[in-house]
Amino acid sequence: MTLKQAQTAVDEWIKTYGVRYFNELTNMVLLTEEVGELARIIARTYGEQSFKESDKNRDLGDEMADILWVLICLANQTGVDLTEAFAKNMEKKTLRDRERHVNNEKLK
């Protein structure tokens, strides 16, 4: 599925099952909440914290998909074409960081 297809699929789902989009502020808060849930799994899987019983059945991919869902909602609400925005962002990073990381002694 492309980003464009994902944006269309989310929009169709919202119109079919979701009644309407939550407002942008609510979705921003939800995005922050979802990032926190991902952080909790990362901290327990790769960091030094141990899993709580309520965290044991969490799925890393599902948490990432939750973040993508809310981000797509925000993009749809604000008229952002994620395909175009991502392409521009990749170009920006390539121009800015083309040699930055390969010349970073800390990464060798």
C-alpha positions in Angstrom: 0.0 0.0 0.0 1.4 3.4 -0.9 1.1 6.5 1.3 -1.5 7.9 -1.0 -3.5 4.7 -0.8 -3.2 4.7 3.0 -4.5 8.3 3.1 -7.5 7.3 1.0 -8.1 4.1 3.0 -8.1 6.1 6.3 -10.4 8.7 4.9 -12.9 6.1 3.6 -12.8 4.3 7.0 -13.5 7.6 8.8 -16.4 8.4 6.5 -17.8 4.8 6.8 -17.2 4.0 10.5 -15.8 6.9 12.3 -18.6 9.5 11.8 -16.0 12.3 11.4 -12.4 13.1 12.2 -11.6 14.1 15.7 -10.4 17.7 15.7 -6.7 18.4 15.0 -5.9 19.1 18.6 -7.5 15.9 19.8 -5.6 13.9 17.1 -2.3 15.6 18.1 -2.9 14.5 21.7 -3.8 11.0 20.5 -0.6 10.9 18.4 1.4 11.8 21.5 -0.4 9.1 23.5 0.4 6.5 20.8 4.1 7.5 20.7 4.2 7.0 24.4 2.8 3.5 24.1 5.5 2.7 21.5 8.1 4.2 23.8 6.9 2.0 26.7 7.4 -1.2 24.6 10.8 0.0 23.3 12.0 0.8 26.8 10.9 -2.6 28.1 12.2 -4.6 25.0 15.5 -2.9 24.4 16.0 -0.8 27.5 16.5 -1.7 31.2 12.8 -1.6 32.3 11.0 -4.9 32.9 7.6 -5.7 31.4 4.5 -5.1 33.5 1.8 -7.7 33.1 -0.3 -5.3 31.1 2.6 -4.7 28.6 3.4 -8.3 27.8 0.9 -8.8 25.0 1.7 -5.5 23.2 2.8 -5.7 19.6 5.5 -3.3 18.4 4.2 -3.3 14.8 0.6 -2.6 16.0 1.8 0.3 18.1 3.7 1.8 15.1 0.6 1.3 12.9 -1.5 3.2 15.5 1.0 6.1 15.2 0.8 6.0 11.4 -3.0 5.9 11.5 -3.2 9.1 13.6 -0.5 10.8 11.6 -2.5 10.0 8.4 -5.6 11.5 10.0 -3.7 14.7 10.7 -2.4 14.8 7.2 -5.8 14.3 5.7 -7.3 17.0 8.0 -4.7 19.5 7.2 -4.4 18.8 3.4 -0.9 17.3 3.5 0.0 14.9 0.8 2.3 12.5 2.7 3.8 11.1 -0.5 4.8 14.6 -1.7 5.9 15.7 1.8 8.0 12.5 2.4 9.7 12.9 -1.0 10.6 16.5 -0.3 11.8 15.5 3.2 14.1 12.8 1.7 15.5 15.3 -0.7 16.2 17.8 2.1 17.9 15.2 4.2 20.0 13.9 1.3 21.2 17.4 0.4 21.9 18.4 4.0 23.3 15.1 5.3 24.9 13.6 2.1 28.3 13.5 3.8 27.6 14.3 7.4 27.1 10.7 8.6 29.7 9.0 6.4 32.3 11.5 7.7 31.2 11.1 11.4 34.0 9.4 13.2 31.5 8.4 16.0 29.7 6.2 13.5 32.8 4.3 12.2 
